[in-house]
Amino acid sequence: LANYLKNEYPQTVSVVLSKIKPEHAARVLAALPEEFALEVVQRMLRMESVQKDILDKVEKTLRVEFMSNLARTAKRDAHEHMAEIFNNFDRQTENRFVTALEERSRDSAERIKALMFTFEDLGKLDPGSIQTLLRHVEKDKLALALKGATDSLRDVFFSNMSERAGKILREDMEAMGPVRLKDVDEAQMRMVNVAKDLANKGEIMIANKQGEDELVY
């Protein structure tokens, strides 16, 4: 899809990426030339509702598996959608886009950062939600994710485990030795996605950045 879109106008690309799944959009943006990708991001954030005939035309020219009935997609907040896309970037790509967007539109960058749900935000879950999350995350992924976590975030998880379970986890982390940042990022993203799934099912509650209402994914 990225190879097809890199030859299109930024406006066309912004329409397409606003209508496909965030994980697909994240992969496409990461594969596009940086200046072009940033232009697309800015157009997506400014986008108004698009005429149905334009969407129909775009849908016909693209492979069906990437699309989900474009013309019938309900309008939603552009910054919310962009935050979901940014959540699907690996850490390096996310930092690259956030930094570049801050230079072009600090207000948009700040709004997106406020809407993003990151690995660090897991530390704000209540104890019951942390314990539920621990039951649903694979032990090897947990060890890898916490290997790259801050001491304070590790403490949040260890304080919600039994002494024996915490001891075993610490030993597993030490036995790993040096690990690749890419593997840590993937494990942390896995934990974030599990948390979102549990929130969707109503099994845990995720508070927003202001600590107000629950966020539903």
JOJOQUI-V902023 format. One record per helix or strand. SS is the DSSP state (2 for helix, 1 for strand). FROM is the first residue (numbers start at 1). TO is the last residue. If there is no record, write none. Layout:
# JOJOQUI-V902023
[[SS/FROM/TO] [SS/FROM/TO]]
This chain:
# JOJOQUI-V902023
[[2/2/5] [2/10/17] [2/22/31] [2/34/46] [2/52/61] [2/64/66] [2/70/72] [2/78/87] [2/91/104] [2/106/115] [2/119/124] [2/127/136] [2/139/147] [2/151/158] [2/163/176] [2/181/200] [1/207/207] [1/214/214]]
